[in-house]
Amino acid sequence: MADRTRRSLTANRAAFTRARFIIGFLAAPVLLYLIYVISPYAQAFSIAMTDWRGVSAAPGFVGLANFQRLLGDGVFWTAVRHNGLLLVLMPIGTLVIALFFAFLLNAGGSTAASGVFGARFYRVVFFFPQVLAVAIVAVLFQQVFRPDESGMLNAPLIALGLEPVGFLSDPGVALWSILGVLIWQAVGFYVVLFSAGMASIPRELYEAAEIDGAGRGRLFFRVTLPLLWDTVQVGWIYLGIAALDVFAIVWVMTAEHGGPDHATTVMAAEIYRNAFQYFKFGYASAMGVVLFFFTVAFAAVALRLSRRERVEF
Amino acid sequence: MTSQAGSQPVALARSAARERRRRVLGPLAGLSHAALLVWTALVVVPIAWTFLASVKTEDEIFGSAWSLPAVPRWDNWARAWEQAHVGRYMLNSVVVVGLGTAGTMLLGSMAAYVLARYRFRGDRAVYLLFVSGLAFPVYLALTPLFFVVRTMGSLPVIGPLIGLDSYGGLVLVYIAYSLPFTVFFLSAFFRTLPGAVAEAAFVDGASHARVFFQIMLPLARPGIVSITIFNVLGQWNQYQIPLVLLSGQSKDKWVLTQGIADISTAAGYDADWAALFAALSMAILPMLVVYTIFQRQIQAGLTAGALK
């Protein structure tokens, strides 16, 4: 009897120290996370339904009025259109270039199963832009794109007697310049990612296909791409979300933070501008809510579209 | 005699290698190299051009972009470091990212460990709470986050340390926003670790915390290294959050990305362009050096992070 009591007391004590440990380890991270992440997200939805401008002590509830105003806000829809364009072109551009280079690096050698000479060197160099901060890349390309002969790209054009291109000042060109920089920065990462995926494809598959007389093109479309599909899908979703979140490149690189004349503005820039330059916190939060639903919708569509039979190997 | 016997296989290997090289240099491989070299140039030339411009005079910069500097002007670098405060910004970045990553790894691994290896009421809910943070765009939270940090700043005693315009506020926000991915990644990692060693330690009377710090954490090292790299790069490259939380009144606390972006956007026509190029080079150089040394781990860490 006494023995049993003692045993249950020990069990109790073990359960108590276990619970104390769990709470002790979780308390700080959960608290921090609730304060700085969950509570702002939750508040954003309610702020979006107010006319809060930060100065008034009590924000007034306006229901969906902010969203109604958004419908008629031309600048916002320009931003949405730009994000939409980037959403389509940035993943396509990046994935196509990265797949091409990754395939060359892994199957461009003398036989289909061997990589090209110096593959390691290329992988290291291509990855460079990935470790540079986006804001730094923006300042860098602001200089590269200078409109006169002091610009890296325009100097040779002028030397050849051609008209300099207003990479950032011509409204018809500026967004394409942004797209170019986004792809420039992203490609290296996906080359490495796809290289890692390709390295895990069994060499025998390539050799067998080659003996059967398949050329490089067929090898790529019939062997590499299907076996890499899961990774490509992950890349597509990552790039799509990155395209919806473009900010620093536009904010730092372009005139008037999204100019000239709103030619390069994006949703994140409009959110930042409305909140921290115009102090329209309610309105900016409404934009944030719209961005949130775009992101969720994109992720859902992307997952659905790219779902396919998984190839086992 | 011995030398002759030894030279034959060497010669054979050499001719085989020559043969291989000749085949590599076939038309297809040649085109491959051309394409790869073009992209190499696209990556390297803008960066090299920036370094070159950083030692030019103002006149040389506004002349033709491809001209070489007559003499390298290293005083541009000195001016950027001192007058444009690049040294200060870099130190701030090191402090904030150092504390931010250390805090993220400590709190993130603790939470991940408990969520991965202990069953208790609500464990699934807490895990989902963390992972849900992966799905939200940070721009949705931006406005309220500003006010949350401002409110924290009015707390008694610790307020000034964690409010707006403070290192502490930035560090805590970095940690909080790094937690979703860190917890997600590391809990998957902790789940795969064998339990036998931990069981043995428990039998020997080790406490839960001791088992974590002395057994499980060392076992999880590959995962820890990957996610640390991921967080260091992510926090070092952060621009948006400092822009919101560190105002123009606290320039002495600005991080590097913010400082350099400001030199380029706010400077206007009378800007010191030579110093801007020097500042840019200073921001790029350490990243390239560190990357070149640790490129294997960085590539592995980032790709592992993306694929989980």
Interface residues (C-beta under 8 A of the other chain):
Chain A: T17 R18 A19 F21 I22 G24 F25 L26 A28 P29 V30 L32 Y33 I35 Y36 V37 I38 S39 P40 Y41 Q43 A44 I47 I97 F100 F101 L104 L105 G108 G109 S110 V116 F117 G118 Y122 R123 V124 V125 F126 F127 F128 P129 Q130 V131 L132 A133 V134 A135 I136 A138 V139 L140 F141 Q142 Q143 V144 R146 D148 E149 S150 G151 M152 N154 A155 P156 A159 W184 V187 G188 F189 V192 L193 A196 R216 T231 V234 Y238 I241 L244 D245 F247 A248 W251 V252 H257 M267 A268 I271 Y272 A275 F276 F281 A284 S285 G288 V289 L291 F292 T295 V296 A299
Chain B: R20 R21 R23 V24 G26 L28 A29 S32 H33 A35 L36 W39 T40 L42 V43 V44 V45 P46 I47 W49 T50 A53 I61 F62 G63 S64 A65 W66 L107 G108 M110 A111 Y113 V114 L115 Y118 F120 V126 L129 F130 G133 A135 F136 P137 V138 Y139 L140 A141 L142 T143 P144 L145 F146 F147 V148 V149 M152 L172 V173 I175 A176 Y177 L179 P180 V183 S207 H208 A209 F212 L233 W236 N237 Q238 Y239 Q240 L243 V244 L256 T257 Q258 I260 A261 I263 S264 T265 L276 F277 L280 A283 I284 M287 L288 V290 Y291 T292 Q295 I298 Q299 L302 T303 A306 L307
